[in-house]
Amino acid sequence: MRVDPYTHLLDEAVFRPSPNYDSRPEGWAGVVSLVVIHGISLPPAEFGGEAIVDFFLNRLDHQAHPYFETLVGVQVSSHLLVRRDGEIIQFVPLNQRAWHAGKSVFNGQENCNDFSIGIELEGTDDLPYESEQYRQLAKILNILDQAYPNVQGKLAGHSDVAPGRKTDPGKAFDWNFLEALKS
């Protein structure tokens, strides 16, 4: 697996371009210095299907499930999604600003979207993530460390950069297992 230096796409990811991104602000364009780990399932605690992809592509059928009605008008994305089976989907080139962290702060710097890469894992706060997701995430993180040297060692959960507002990836996420796989 590698990051194409021209397109900023992972060569092993399926690219599904989201409209929910923009350019990083001036001064941040080449300084990716954080990876934010998220957890998502749509509907909550249900896995599989295309709802997450549809949500990031602004084509979610809001009538398909009562929970989806709460997402009307919400426009978000992440750079990457790692499904339960380890499939990787990329929505935004890594050099662009995906809309994943919202109001956020890391080490005193606000607006984490400006300088971070967002990776969603299909899951919930309370259910264990799959081993294959951790394996793929470890590979991705090692590749990002090589492609974006300012990222090395700068990893946070969504709950860390938006405390009180977000709880993902949740207590079910095994940070120690991920670290062991990265080594």
WOKABEL-V432711 format. One line per field, one symbol per residue. psi: psi as a letter, one per 20 degrees, with the letter a starting at -180 (. if undefined). A space follows every 50 residues. Layout:
# WOKABEL-V432711
psi=???
This chain:
# WOKABEL-V432711
psi=qrppigikqpijqppnpqimraqqqphigjmokqppprpqpprpjpqraj ggghgijkkpoiihqhhhhijpiporrrgqporhjipppphpqhiroqmh hborqpliprmhhhjrppoppoarhipqrqhhgggggggghhghhghnhi hpjnpqqhhhilqhhqiqiriipnhgggghhh.
